[in-house]
Structures are given as structure tokens and as C-alpha cells.
Amino acid sequence: MALVLCLALVGVARKPKLVPGRGQMAVEFLADFIRANVALEMLGNKNGRRFAGFIGFAFFGVLAMNLAGVIPGINIAASSVVAVPMVFAIISYVTFVGSGIKAQGIGRYFKSQLFPPGLPKAMYLLITPIEFLSTFIVRPSTLMLRLLANMIAGHLLLGMTYFGTAILLHELNAMSSLGVLTGAAMFVMTAFEVFVAFLQAYIFTILSAVYIKLSIEAH
């Protein structure tokens, strides 16, 4: 899927047409949507342009891994295997921590993340460990787990409808309304899984943008 995604994007970028075809139009629409509604809206004009490449990579990468689950012959989303969302979460983690250090300096960055200003000094004994867990443990973990859990759930639903229909129509020779209903559910769940693939890619991307924003701007 990664190779197919790279070939598709390179093909569109190398030979753009003045009157775009369907493939070029779809890629341009998604790229412009992510750039305008995530990168520029969340990070502002200057930082949005700076991080637009990473945000586009995150969206298209996660989307391609998600859509593998509805491709005949694959039928399992790459992002439903823990290693894939883990890699994307680590890349996002390194990006937002690294961008924060670059923007504020290492000392000021960790101070802004771990020691919110305006609190009594005694409160830092409670707040600092919570901020550490929230920023450096929970954020990347939830990025990974949210994507993984949603794609596993979608894969299980698709599997239930596919195998249920096969059993009813073939093994049990049950050409009944029940088999027809599960067959219809199979198509409905496939369409729903495509929607979830886009939604989860968008959520992963917008959360990554939020974490970058929180890193490059002091409290």
C-alpha cells in the first residue's frame, strides 16, 4: 500500500493536467482540504505552510493504510496491525516534540510543557507528573490506540458480514431472506468502513496538528 500510494502521488505530481482527470482531481481536493482546513487553520499561515508537508503525509499515509481493509485480496487494514499505527504515532511524537524544542529551545520547551505558569509552587508536585504523562506518554499512546481500535473493530464487522453471508448462501445452502440481508449488510459495512477510513485519517491528522501547535507555542 505504501508503494501504491507513493506511485500514485508521484504520478499526479509529475504530470499534472490543466484539466484534471478524476484521480488528479481527487488528490488535489484532499490535499487542498487538509492544507486549508487543518494545516493553515490550526497552525496559522506561517507555521501551517511549514508543517503542511508533514500533515499531508500523515493524512495520506494513514488513509492508504486504512483503505487496505476494503481492497479485494487484502481485506485487512494495515493500520489494524499494531506496528503500523505505532510507527505513525512515533513519527508524530518526534515531530511535535522536535518542533517544540526547535521553536522554544530545549529548556524553555520542557519548562512550558511541565511547569504551566501562574500556579503556586506546591502545585507543581502534582501538576508536573500529570503534564509529563499527558504530553509525553498519553498523546502518542492515544494516537496509536484510537486508530488501532477503530480499524480492528471495522475489520471484525466486515469479517462477520462476509463470512456470515458465505456460510448462509453456500455452506448451509440457505437462499433465504436472511442470507440476502447479510449480503446487503456486507455492502453497507464496506461503505461505512471507507467512511471510517477517511474519518480516522482526518482525526489522526488534526490531533497531530493540535499537538504541534501546543508544542511550538508556550502556555
Backbone torsions as a table, in degrees:
resi	resn	phi	psi	omega
1	MET	NA	-37.8	178.7
2	ALA	-63.6	-41.3	178.9
3	LEU	-65.5	-43.5	179.0
4	VAL	-61.6	-43.1	178.8
5	LEU	-61.7	-46.5	-179.9
6	CYS	-61.8	-44.4	-180.0
7	LEU	-63.4	-41.0	-179.2
8	ALA	-65.0	-46.3	-178.5
9	LEU	-68.7	-39.4	177.6
10	VAL	-65.7	-39.9	178.2
11	GLY	-61.8	-40.4	178.6
12	VAL	-69.8	-40.5	-176.8
13	ALA	-71.3	-33.1	-175.8
14	ARG	-79.1	-32.9	-176.0
15	LYS	-129.2	62.2	177.6
16	PRO	-70.7	144.4	179.9
17	LYS	-110.1	146.9	178.7
18	LEU	-61.6	-40.8	173.0
19	VAL	-106.1	97.1	-170.9
20	PRO	-68.5	147.4	171.1
21	GLY	-79.7	-174.9	-176.0
22	ARG	-64.5	-42.5	-179.0
23	GLY	-64.1	-47.5	178.4
24	GLN	-63.1	-39.2	180.0
25	MET	-64.0	-41.4	-179.9
26	ALA	-64.8	-44.5	-179.5
27	VAL	-65.2	-44.1	-179.7
28	GLU	-64.8	-38.5	178.9
29	PHE	-63.6	-47.5	-179.2
30	LEU	-65.9	-42.5	-179.5
31	ALA	-63.1	-43.3	179.6
32	ASP	-67.8	-37.7	178.9
33	PHE	-63.2	-46.8	-179.2
34	ILE	-66.9	-40.5	-179.7
35	ARG	-64.1	-46.9	-175.1
36	ALA	-77.8	-43.3	-170.9
37	ASN	-93.3	-12.5	176.5
38	VAL	-117.2	-62.2	-174.1
39	ALA	-62.6	-57.8	-175.3
40	LEU	-72.7	-38.5	-178.0
41	GLU	-70.6	-39.4	-177.0
42	MET	-81.7	-36.7	-170.3
43	LEU	-109.7	-5.0	-177.1
44	GLY	84.7	172.8	-173.1
45	ASN	-65.3	-49.0	-175.8
46	LYS	-66.7	-57.5	-178.5
47	ASN	-70.4	-30.4	177.7
48	GLY	-61.6	-43.6	176.9
49	ARG	-65.1	-37.2	-178.9
50	ARG	-65.3	-40.9	-175.5
51	PHE	-101.2	6.3	-178.3
52	ALA	-60.3	-36.9	179.6
53	GLY	-62.9	-46.6	179.0
54	PHE	-65.0	-42.6	-178.7
55	ILE	-64.8	-40.2	175.2
56	GLY	-64.0	-41.6	176.6
57	PHE	-59.3	-45.7	-178.9
58	ALA	-61.7	-44.7	-177.8
59	PHE	-65.7	-53.5	-176.7
60	PHE	-67.8	-34.3	178.2
61	GLY	-66.1	-49.8	179.3
62	VAL	-64.7	-40.6	179.7
63	LEU	-60.7	-44.7	180.0
64	ALA	-62.8	-42.4	179.1
65	MET	-65.1	-35.0	179.0
66	ASN	-69.9	-42.9	-175.3
67	LEU	-70.3	-14.2	176.8
68	ALA	-58.9	-24.8	-177.7
69	GLY	-69.5	-16.3	-179.3
70	VAL	-113.6	9.5	178.0
71	ILE	-89.0	123.0	178.8
72	PRO	-57.2	135.4	-178.8
73	GLY	96.1	-23.7	174.7
74	ILE	-103.5	-61.1	171.9
75	ASN	55.8	21.8	171.3
76	ILE	-147.6	126.8	-179.9
77	ALA	-67.5	131.4	177.2
78	ALA	-59.2	-31.5	180.0
79	SER	-75.8	-2.9	172.8
80	SER	-90.7	2.6	171.3
81	VAL	-102.9	125.6	-165.2
82	VAL	-56.6	-31.1	-176.6
83	ALA	-62.7	-34.9	-175.8
84	VAL	-70.6	-54.9	175.8
85	PRO	-62.3	-27.6	177.1
86	MET	-64.9	-43.2	179.2
87	VAL	-63.5	-45.0	178.8
88	PHE	-63.0	-39.7	179.1
89	ALA	-65.6	-39.1	178.7
90	ILE	-66.0	-41.9	178.1
91	ILE	-61.3	-44.4	178.0
92	SER	-63.1	-42.1	-180.0
93	TYR	-60.2	-50.0	179.6
94	VAL	-61.5	-37.4	-178.5
95	THR	-66.8	-48.6	-175.6
96	PHE	-74.8	-31.9	175.4
97	VAL	-70.7	-45.9	-179.7
98	GLY	-62.9	-39.9	179.3
99	SER	-68.1	-35.2	177.1
100	GLY	-66.3	-42.9	178.3
101	ILE	-64.4	-41.7	-179.9
102	LYS	-65.6	-38.5	-176.9
103	ALA	-75.9	-36.6	-172.7
104	GLN	-113.5	-14.1	-170.4
105	GLY	90.0	149.4	-171.2
106	ILE	-62.9	-42.7	-178.7
107	GLY	-68.0	-47.4	-178.9
108	ARG	-66.2	-35.1	-179.6
109	TYR	-63.0	-52.2	-178.2
110	PHE	-66.9	-32.0	176.5
111	LYS	-65.5	-42.8	-178.8
112	SER	-68.5	-30.9	-178.6
113	GLN	-82.3	-33.4	-172.8
114	LEU	-102.5	-20.3	-176.7
115	PHE	-128.8	77.2	178.3
116	PRO	-56.9	133.6	-176.3
117	PRO	-71.6	158.3	173.2
118	GLY	89.8	8.9	-179.9
119	LEU	-105.9	151.7	172.0
120	PRO	-60.5	144.1	-175.2
121	LYS	-57.5	-35.9	-178.8
122	ALA	-63.8	-27.8	-178.8
123	MET	-68.1	-23.5	-179.3
124	TYR	-65.3	-23.7	175.4
125	LEU	-61.8	-29.7	178.0
126	LEU	-95.1	-43.0	-172.0
127	ILE	-73.2	-41.2	-174.8
128	THR	-60.8	-46.8	176.1
129	PRO	-62.0	-36.4	178.5
130	ILE	-66.0	-43.7	178.7
131	GLU	-63.7	-38.9	178.3
132	PHE	-62.2	-48.5	179.5
133	LEU	-63.3	-42.9	-177.5
134	SER	-64.6	-45.8	-173.2
135	THR	-79.9	-45.1	-168.6
136	PHE	-104.4	-10.0	178.6
137	ILE	-118.8	-52.8	-173.3
138	VAL	-69.6	-42.5	-176.4
139	ARG	-58.4	-55.6	178.7
140	PRO	-66.0	-33.5	-179.8
141	SER	-65.5	-43.4	-179.3
142	THR	-70.7	-33.0	173.5
143	LEU	-56.8	-46.6	-178.8
144	MET	-68.4	-50.5	-172.7
145	LEU	-68.7	-36.6	180.0
146	ARG	-62.7	-48.0	-179.7
147	LEU	-65.8	-45.7	-178.6
148	LEU	-60.7	-48.6	-175.9
149	ALA	-64.7	-41.9	-179.7
150	ASN	-66.1	-39.4	-178.7
151	MET	-75.5	-33.1	174.2
152	ILE	-64.6	-43.6	179.3
153	ALA	-61.2	-42.3	178.4
154	GLY	-64.6	-39.7	178.6
155	HIS	-64.0	-40.2	178.9
156	LEU	-65.8	-40.8	178.4
157	LEU	-64.1	-43.4	177.3
158	LEU	-62.7	-42.4	179.1
159	GLY	-61.5	-40.6	179.5
160	MET	-62.9	-43.3	-178.3
161	THR	-72.3	-39.8	-179.8
162	TYR	-64.9	-53.5	-176.9
163	PHE	-70.5	-34.8	176.9
164	GLY	-62.5	-42.7	178.3
165	THR	-65.2	-43.0	180.0
166	ALA	-61.2	-42.4	-179.2
167	ILE	-66.0	-44.9	-177.0
168	LEU	-67.2	-40.1	-174.0
169	LEU	-88.3	-21.3	-174.6
170	HIS	-117.4	-63.3	-174.3
171	GLU	-66.4	-38.4	-179.4
172	LEU	-95.7	-2.6	-179.2
173	ASN	51.3	41.7	-175.0
174	ALA	-104.5	83.4	177.3
175	MET	-80.8	60.9	-174.6
176	SER	-108.8	176.5	178.2
177	SER	-63.7	-27.2	179.1
178	LEU	-64.9	-42.9	177.9
179	GLY	-65.2	-37.9	177.9
180	VAL	-65.3	-39.4	179.4
181	LEU	-65.2	-43.3	178.6
182	THR	-67.5	-33.5	175.6
183	GLY	-64.2	-42.2	176.8
184	ALA	-64.6	-40.2	178.7
185	ALA	-62.3	-32.3	178.8
186	MET	-60.5	-45.0	179.6
187	PHE	-70.0	-38.5	178.3
188	VAL	-63.2	-44.5	-178.8
189	MET	-69.0	-31.6	176.2
190	THR	-64.6	-45.6	177.4
191	ALA	-62.7	-40.3	178.7
192	PHE	-65.0	-37.1	179.6
193	GLU	-67.0	-35.1	174.6
194	VAL	-62.8	-43.8	177.2
195	PHE	-60.6	-44.3	179.6
196	VAL	-63.9	-37.3	178.7
197	ALA	-59.5	-45.1	178.0
198	PHE	-67.6	-42.8	-177.3
199	LEU	-62.9	-45.4	-178.6
200	GLN	-68.2	-34.2	175.2
201	ALA	-64.5	-41.0	178.9
202	TYR	-65.7	-43.6	-179.7
203	ILE	-64.2	-44.7	178.6
204	PHE	-59.1	-42.8	-177.6
205	THR	-67.2	-45.4	-176.1
206	ILE	-70.5	-33.7	175.6
207	LEU	-67.3	-39.6	176.3
208	SER	-60.6	-41.7	178.2
209	ALA	-64.4	-39.9	177.7
210	VAL	-62.2	-43.4	-178.8
211	TYR	-66.7	-36.3	175.5
212	ILE	-63.4	-44.0	179.8
213	LYS	-61.0	-43.6	179.6
214	LEU	-67.1	-25.1	-179.5
215	SER	-82.2	-39.6	-174.9
216	ILE	-84.5	-12.3	178.0
217	GLU	-113.7	127.7	177.9
218	ALA	-68.2	156.5	178.9
219	HIS	-60.4	NA	NA
